[in-house]
């Protein structure tokens, strides 16, 4: 919906784009700092197009980018976010406009109990100043088990009867925040715990990359990349190389991919659009066997490194290693 709005603005020319961005910033400032909702007045023609009675946009089924939610609010709509799973019928928590916390999935729905189980995450080495762990739930909306699958049902519940969502999260002031999936955590050779979806989002923001799937190989992050532009192999390779280099500069060293393979085939996904990660290893190896272009990312120049990495290089203890 928002992409359609931006597309229309972009096609109207540079002046229209600048005016829209300025008004969007003004509306966002007024809402954040002055508690004034002026978006519906500023963007009256847009609301007339979509329907002047459209007040609330509800998001569920996948994580909503907090920046996108902020832009939708600045345009003049209210945003509500629901979180849950099919096994929980499906709502667990809800982030409603009159008690909204940006970046959160809200507070537990009445009658639903949610707690954080740090054991599943700690076993993989993840540490955080907050109590971070797997989100486990119970309540009248939680299913009893998978039909005729006793082993899978047993694995889905804790010994004391809480359903394991498979999501990592934490509570802050009663609001639940979801960080990612337990199954997508990767442990690097340096001991860092990386959420692959965050790394993928950073690289996918580059225009030269259509799709990217991050996986682990010998303790390092590698990726299978689908270029956005089709063309000769060298052209696609150069486009992806520049995109990877640009994204890597914005990331700390432990979140950078060390090498990647380029493929013209779309990444394997579920019906809901999620990457089938158990197939990535096979696809990555297939790309190597097919002699598709695989590029190893070389050492980055000191002047291109982040401040964090430069400080580490200047540390006496690090230099002695």
C-alpha positions in Angstrom: 0.0 0.0 0.0 2.8 2.4 1.0 4.9 1.4 -2.0 2.0 2.3 -4.3 1.8 5.7 -2.7 5.5 6.3 -3.1 5.4 5.1 -6.7 2.7 7.6 -7.5 4.7 10.4 -5.8 7.9 9.4 -7.7 6.1 9.5 -11.0 4.9 13.0 -10.3 8.4 14.5 -10.4 11.1 15.8 -8.1 9.1 18.7 -6.7 6.2 16.5 -5.7 8.6 14.0 -4.0 10.3 16.8 -2.0 7.0 18.3 -0.9 5.7 14.9 0.2 8.8 14.1 2.2 8.7 17.5 3.9 5.1 17.1 4.8 5.7 13.5 6.0 8.6 14.7 8.3 6.4 17.6 9.6 3.5 15.2 10.4 5.9 12.7 12.1 7.5 15.4 14.2 4.1 16.8 15.3 2.9 13.3 16.3 6.1 12.2 18.1 6.9 15.4 20.0 3.6 17.4 20.1 1.1 14.5 20.3 -0.7 16.1 17.4 -2.1 13.9 14.6 -2.2 16.2 11.6 -1.5 13.7 8.8 -5.1 13.2 7.8 -5.5 17.0 7.2 -2.1 17.4 5.4 -2.7 14.4 3.2 -6.5 15.0 2.7 -6.4 14.2 -1.1 -4.7 10.9 -0.4 -7.2 9.9 2.3 -10.1 10.9 -0.1 -8.6 8.5 -2.7 -8.4 5.5 -0.3 -11.6 6.3 1.5 -12.1 9.1 4.1 -13.5 6.7 6.7 -10.4 4.5 6.6 -8.9 5.1 10.1 -7.1 1.9 11.2 -4.6 -0.3 9.5 -4.1 -3.7 11.2 -1.0 -5.8 10.6 -0.6 -9.5 11.3 1.0 -12.6 9.9 4.5 -11.1 9.6 6.6 -8.6 11.3 5.8 -4.9 10.4 8.9 -2.7 9.9 8.8 0.0 12.6 9.9 2.6 10.1 7.1 1.7 7.8 4.6 1.8 10.7 5.9 5.3 11.5 5.4 6.5 7.9 1.8 5.1 7.8 1.1 6.9 11.0 2.6 10.1 9.7 0.4 9.9 6.6 -2.6 9.9 9.0 -3.6 6.4 9.7 -3.6 4.6 13.0 -1.7 1.3 13.1 -2.4 -1.8 15.1 -0.2 -4.9 15.3 -1.2 -8.4 16.2 1.2 -11.3 17.0 0.5 -15.0 17.2 0.7 -18.4 15.4 -1.8 -20.8 13.9 -1.3 -23.0 16.9 -2.5 -20.1 19.2 -5.8 -19.5 17.3 -4.0 -17.2 16.4 -3.7 -14.0 18.6 -1.2 -13.8 21.5 -0.6 -10.1 21.8 -1.9 -6.8 20.3 -0.4 -3.4 19.9 -3.4 -1.0 19.8 -3.3 2.7 18.9 -4.3 4.0 22.3 -1.5 2.1 24.0 1.0 1.8 21.2 4.7 1.1 21.5 6.7 1.4 18.3 8.7 -1.7 17.4 6.7 -3.9 19.8 3.9 -6.4 19.2 2.0 -5.1 22.1 0.8 -6.6 25.4 -0.6 -10.1 25.9 -4.2 -10.5 24.9 -6.6 -11.0 27.8 -6.5 -14.6 29.1 -3.2 -15.3 27.4 0.0 -15.9 29.5 3.4 -15.2 27.9 6.8 -15.7 29.5 10.4 -15.7 28.3 12.4 -18.9 28.6 16.1 -17.9 28.3 17.4 -21.5 28.3 16.8 -22.2 24.6 18.8 -19.1 23.7 21.5 -19.3 26.3 22.3 -22.8 25.1 23.3 -21.2 21.8 25.4 -18.5 23.5 23.1 -15.4 23.0 23.5 -12.8 25.8 21.7 -9.5 26.3 21.3 -7.0 29.1 17.5 -7.8 29.1 16.0 -11.2 29.8 16.0 -12.5 26.2 14.8 -16.0 25.3 12.2 -18.1 23.6 8.6 -16.8 23.8 6.5 -19.5 25.4 2.7 -19.2 26.0 -0.3 -20.9 27.5 -4.0 -20.1 27.5 -7.4 -21.3 26.3 -6.5 -20.4 22.7 -3.4 -22.6 22.6 -3.9 -25.9 20.7 -3.7 -29.3 22.4 -1.3 -30.8 20.0 -0.6 -32.0 16.4 -3.1 -34.7 15.2 -1.5 -38.1 15.3 2.0 -36.7 15.8 2.8 -37.4 19.5 6.6 -36.8 19.1 6.1 -33.4 17.4 3.6 -32.4 20.1 5.9 -33.3 22.9 8.7 -31.2 21.4 6.3 -28.3 20.9 5.6 -27.9 24.7 7.8 -27.4 27.7 7.7 -30.1 30.5 5.3 -27.9 32.5 2.9 -27.4 29.5 3.9 -24.1 27.9 3.8 -23.9 24.1 7.2 -23.1 22.4 6.6 -20.4 19.8 10.1 -20.8 18.3 10.4 -17.0 18.5 13.0 -15.0 20.4 11.9 -12.0 22.4 11.8 -9.9 25.6 9.5 -7.8 27.6 10.0 -4.1 28.4 7.4 -2.2 30.5 4.9 -5.0 29.8 5.3 -4.8 26.0 6.5 -7.8 24.1 9.3 -7.4 21.5 10.1 -10.1 18.9 13.7 -10.4 17.8 13.6 -13.4 15.4 13.5 -17.1 15.3 15.5 -19.5 17.4 16.1 -21.7 14.4 17.7 -18.8 12.3 20.4 -18.0 14.8 23.9 -18.6 13.5 27.0 -18.9 15.8 30.1 -17.5 14.1 33.7 -18.7 14.7 34.2 -15.7 17.0 31.3 -16.8 19.2 28.9 -14.0 18.1 25.2 -15.0 17.7 23.8 -13.6 14.5 20.1 -13.3 13.5 20.2 -14.1 9.8 17.1 -12.1 8.9 18.8 -8.9 10.2 21.8 -9.5 8.0 19.6 -10.3 5.0 17.6 -7.1 5.5 20.8 -5.1 5.5 22.1 -6.5 2.3 18.7 -6.7 0.6 18.4 -2.9 1.0 20.9 -2.5 -1.8 19.3 -2.0 -5.2 21.6 -4.6 -6.9 20.2 -7.5 -4.8 16.8 -9.0 -5.5 17.0 -11.9 -2.9 19.6 -13.0 -0.4 19.8 -16.0 1.9 22.4 -16.1 4.6 23.8 -19.3 6.0 26.8 -20.6 8.0 29.8 -22.4 6.5 32.7 -23.4 8.7 31.9 -20.7 11.3 31.5 -17.9 8.8 28.6 -16.1 7.2 28.1 -16.8 3.5 25.2 -16.0 1.3 23.3 -17.1 -1.8 22.3 -14.0 -3.8 19.9 -13.5 -6.7 20.8 -10.3 -8.6 18.1 -7.7 -9.2 19.2 -7.0 -12.8 19.4 -9.7 -15.4 22.3 -9.4 -17.9 25.7 -10.8 -18.8 27.4 -12.7 -16.0 30.2 -10.1 -15.5 27.7 -7.2 -15.3 25.5 -9.0 -12.7 28.7 -10.0 -10.8 29.9 -6.4 -10.6 26.5 -5.1 -9.6 26.3 -7.6 -6.7 29.9 -7.0 -5.7 29.3 -3.3 -5.3 26.1 -3.9 -3.4 27.8 -6.3 -1.0 30.7 -3.9 -0.4 28.3 -1.0 0.2 26.2 -2.9 2.7 29.3 -4.4 4.5 30.6 -0.9 5.3 27.5 -0.3 7.4 27.8 -3.5 9.4 30.1 -4.6 12.2 32.7 -7.1 11.1 30.9 -10.1 12.7 27.7 -9.5 10.7 29.5 -9.3 7.3 29.3 -12.1 4.8 32.7 -13.6 4.0 31.8 -14.9 0.6 28.7 -15.4 -1.6 27.4 -17.3 -4.6 25.3 -15.7 -7.4 22.4 -17.7 -8.8 19.7 -16.8 -11.3 17.1 -19.1 -9.6 14.7 -17.7 -7.0 15.4 -18.8 -3.4 13.3 -21.7 -2.1 10.4 -20.3 0.0 7.4 -21.5 1.8 3.8 -20.6 0.8 4.1 -17.7 3.3 7.2 -16.4 1.6 9.7 -17.5 4.2 13.1 -18.8 3.1 13.4 -22.6 3.4 16.7 -22.5 5.2 17.2 -26.2 5.3 17.6 -26.1 1.5 20.0 -23.2 1.4 23.1 -25.3 2.0 22.2 -27.6 -0.9 21.5 -24.7 -3.2 24.8 -22.9 -2.2 26.8 -26.1 -2.9 25.0 -26.6 -6.1 26.0 -23.1 -7.2 29.6 -24.0 -6.5 29.4 -27.3 -8.4 27.8 -25.5 -11.4 30.7 -23.1 -11.4 28.5 -20.1 -10.9 30.3 -17.0 -9.9 31.4 -17.1 -6.3 33.2 -14.1 -5.0 35.2 -14.0 -1.8 35.1 -10.7 0.0 38.6 -9.5 0.6 40.0 -7.5 3.5 38.4 -4.1 3.9 40.6 -1.0 4.0 41.0 0.6 7.4 39.5 3.9 6.3 36.3 2.1 5.2 35.8 0.3 8.5 33.3 1.3 11.1 34.5 3.2 14.2 33.9 0.1 16.3 36.3 -2.0 14.1 38.9 0.7 13.9 38.9 1.0 17.7 39.4 -2.7 18.0 42.4 -2.6 15.6 44.0 0.1 17.7 43.6 -1.9 20.9 46.9 -3.2 22.2 45.4 -6.5 23.2 44.0 -7.1 19.8 47.3 -6.2 18.1 49.1 -8.8 20.1 46.9 -11.6 18.8 
